[in-house]
Amino acid sequence: MRFFEYESRRMVELAGIPVTEYGFCTTAADARAAAEKIGGPVVIKSQVLTGGRMKAGGVQFADTSEEAERHAADILELEINGQMPRGVLVDPKAEVKQEYYAGVVWDGTRKQPLMLFSDMGGIDIEEVAEKHPDHVGRGHLSNLLPVSDFEAKQVVAAAGVSGSQLNQATGVLARLGRLFRERDMTLAEINPLAELEDGSFVALDAHMEMEDEAKGRQKALLEKALEIAAEDTREPYEPSEFERNVSEIDSADHRGVIQGRDHGFTGNLGLVIGAGGGSLTLTDAVRSQGGRPANYSEIGGNPSVAKACGLARQVLLKEGVEKIAVMMSIVSNTRVDIVARGVIKACLELDKDPGETIAIFRIPGAWEEEGEKILERYGVEYCDRSVSMWEAAGRAVQKIQG
Amino acid sequence: MSILLNKDFTFIVQGITGREAVNLTKECLDYGSKVVGGVTPGRKGREVHGVPVFDTVEQAIERHGDPVDGSVVTVPPAFTKDAVFEAIENGIKLIVVVTERIPRRDVAEMVELAGMRGARIIGPNCLGVIVPEVCKMGGIGGPAKDAAKAYARGPVGVMSRSGGMTTEISSSLSAAGLGVSTAVSIGGDAIIGSTYAELMPLFEADEQTDAIVIYTEPGGRMEAQLGEWVRENDSRLPIVAFMAGKFMDDEEMKGMSFGHAGTIVEGKEDTAAEKIARLEAAAITVVERIDEIPDAVKGKLGVAA
């Protein structure tokens, strides 16, 4: 789950890291009031969940509150990478002496959080790491021991920082490390971390992402401190009608799991496929053989007839879908006959001939003999494990292309 | 031989009274595995298919009388870390974590403690390990008769990020007359207990294993790590890899996870194309089609296709 800058800053603040007196506003009038309160030059920043807002004109500077109001009005109407802003952040324009970078990410190979620090802040850390490796300090954190200040200090020192800056930065990075762990972050970045003319350090921008699996136990932070509504799931795009319907059918019945996606798919061959790895393999197999999938789906965990039927029905109702392919890798838990019943029922309910509509049925495994009997009765072409997933996908593609 | 399991291997099931766990216990017993106890707090005194249930791992081990080799953990995500810690702190050395949707921090903590105690974790979000005709630990392959149909003994070690595809691939290897030495469903999360590279030394030392097949997906650095291991260790084992989810390299699929929590393209390193390049740079054969795997293995072993 990705956070807006104003939320990320709030988290940083809660962790005891200094931030500027920023204001989050959803109207231009509020932005003007916030600028008046700050009483000097300000920065107006679009609050979107995407990068590149500077380039897009989503960050503007203002010397007066009138100017701040005008910029806020413009930015609030400005779409960036397909997103309308949630609001604007009004921030005092800081007198920056030096910009730093502080971040914590997961190192999947070491299976530990990795702290990063650089005295070249304000730009992309990957670029700094590539061009100026001696300006980047790195250090892993134990998952079991508490985060100690010295660990952060070593990382700051490794970036070539000393003096009072080292002591200031150490406190910030150690707190960021603790925040990362305690709040189940997958990314916690302060960039830039600014050293002001008076020598103090403040976070001028922050980027946080939280693990979706941990949202339940971070409820207090999300709902109380950040006031994020439970239904505000921050998907990278708006779910389609198909996606919403499938998800509704899935949650109505605890038996088995179905999932449907159609973002980015526009073909004529509907896919009722499973499970995780099988769906990935089969979607590729259809595409590689010239087929055009209408959707991606997952079915598994021994769904009921109603659930299998529900998924097939939603796929068949999608615009442009001519036939469906029902395919899975060998199943041991999911019953073949139940899926067969479900997909045939979907065809019949929509007045479609199952033998014509189901291009291929390839689900080998538990209760396959029973499944075959049902499929035969309705004239549906099926195959067993001796026909590979690739070949089954190929047959489906051939049928739809005639 | 085999890796991880053998015919005398004993294990318990934590969360044994859950619906899935009851099935899994029966499947393992039917396959010939030695399930010596189960744990569900508050359910001491019950039995699941003849397996005694205890409140604690300590009690289960005490009743067994000898050290227990492994544990299959299938408890809800919020309780998984504690269950795995309990297994590790009671001296269990191989833990299969079936549970999915466990926060990464918890997984990382389990893995670090396991490392400190000399224990190994397989998973989470996996179906377990099977040594054909010898022992099955977890739901891998399903009921004993289905597992027997898909898994024949042979020279190929299988590692897969997808539980279902472990069986699909093993079945095709068995049907082609090759068979499997040990198949490991390593799990589909971003952080897992044992990666390809971390299991390779075991296969390398296993006399029965002559070749490796891996099933892999976009997301993470696990394939790059395998490539590095193969090059650094001058491995004797030829490897055939299959990469699923190539469609995820499309720009519009960026940031979306498909199939498994760890299967997501965020940066360049996560893409299928990048991973295939890394594997091929380490002389690992990456087949385009899933049905090309058996012949590719035969080619590597010098067996007629």
Contacts between the chains, C-beta under 8 A, distances in Angstrom:
chain1	res1	chain2	res2	distance
A	106	B	104	6.5
A	106	B	108	7.8
A	106	B	190	7.1
A	106	B	191	7.0
A	108	B	190	5.8
A	108	B	191	5.8
A	108	B	220	5.2
A	108	B	221	5.7
A	108	B	222	7.5
A	109	B	195	7.8
A	109	B	221	5.4
A	109	B	222	7.9
A	109	B	225	5.5
A	111	B	107	7.9
A	111	B	108	5.2
A	111	B	111	5.1
A	111	B	112	7.1
A	111	B	191	5.2
A	112	B	108	6.5
A	112	B	112	7.3
A	113	B	108	7.9
A	142	B	112	6.7
A	143	B	105	7.1
A	143	B	108	4.3
A	143	B	109	4.5
A	143	B	111	7.6
A	143	B	112	4.4
A	144	B	109	6.0
A	144	B	112	5.3
A	144	B	113	6.4
A	144	B	116	7.9
A	181	B	105	6.4
A	184	B	103	5.4
A	184	B	104	7.5
A	184	B	105	5.5
A	186	B	104	7.0
A	211	B	103	5.4
A	211	B	104	5.4
A	211	B	105	7.5
A	213	B	77	7.0
A	213	B	101	5.0
A	213	B	102	6.5
A	213	B	103	4.5
A	213	B	104	7.3
A	213	B	261	7.1
A	214	B	103	4.0
A	214	B	104	7.9
A	214	B	105	7.1
A	216	B	78	7.8
A	217	B	78	7.4
A	217	B	103	7.4
A	236	B	254	7.8
A	236	B	255	4.6
A	236	B	256	6.1
A	261	B	256	7.5
A	261	B	258	7.5
A	263	B	252	6.8
A	263	B	253	8.0
A	263	B	256	7.3
A	264	B	250	6.4
A	264	B	252	3.8
A	264	B	253	5.8
A	274	B	164	7.7
A	275	B	162	7.9
A	275	B	164	5.1
A	275	B	259	7.7
A	276	B	162	5.6
A	276	B	163	8.0
A	276	B	164	7.0
A	276	B	188	6.3
A	276	B	258	7.8
A	276	B	259	3.3
A	276	B	260	5.2
A	276	B	263	7.6
A	277	B	160	7.2
A	277	B	161	6.9
A	277	B	162	2.3
A	277	B	163	7.5
A	277	B	164	5.6
A	277	B	165	3.8
A	277	B	188	7.7
A	277	B	215	6.5
A	277	B	217	6.9
A	277	B	244	6.0
A	277	B	259	6.0
A	277	B	260	7.5
A	278	B	162	7.2
A	278	B	164	5.3
A	278	B	165	6.4
A	278	B	168	7.0
A	279	B	258	7.2
A	279	B	259	5.8
A	280	B	162	7.7
A	280	B	217	6.0
A	280	B	244	3.8
A	280	B	245	3.9
A	280	B	247	7.9
A	280	B	248	7.7
A	280	B	258	6.1
A	280	B	259	5.1
A	280	B	263	7.2
A	281	B	165	6.7
A	281	B	242	7.8
A	281	B	244	4.3
A	281	B	245	8.0
A	281	B	290	5.6
A	283	B	245	7.7
A	283	B	247	5.3
A	284	B	244	6.1
A	284	B	245	6.8
A	284	B	246	4.9
A	284	B	247	5.8
A	285	B	289	7.4
A	285	B	290	7.1
A	287	B	246	7.9
A	287	B	247	5.8
A	288	B	246	7.8
A	288	B	288	7.3
A	288	B	289	7.8
A	296	B	258	6.7
A	298	B	259	6.8
A	300	B	164	7.5
A	328	B	164	7.6
A	329	B	162	7.9
A	329	B	164	4.4
A	329	B	165	5.6
A	329	B	167	7.1
A	329	B	168	3.9
A	330	B	150	6.1
A	330	B	164	7.1
A	330	B	167	5.1
A	330	B	168	5.0
A	330	B	171	5.6
A	331	B	142	7.7
A	331	B	164	7.2
A	332	B	139	7.2
A	332	B	141	6.2
A	332	B	142	2.1
A	332	B	143	6.5
A	332	B	146	5.1
A	332	B	147	7.6
A	332	B	167	6.8
A	333	B	23	7.9
A	333	B	139	7.1
A	333	B	142	6.3
A	365	B	142	7.2
A	365	B	146	6.4
A	366	B	142	6.4
A	366	B	143	7.3
A	366	B	146	6.3
A	385	B	171	5.8
A	385	B	172	8.0
A	385	B	175	7.4
A	386	B	175	7.1
A	388	B	172	7.0
A	388	B	289	7.7
A	388	B	290	6.0
A	388	B	291	3.5
A	389	B	168	7.0
A	389	B	290	5.3
A	389	B	291	7.4
A	390	B	289	4.6
A	390	B	290	5.3
A	390	B	291	4.8
A	391	B	291	6.5
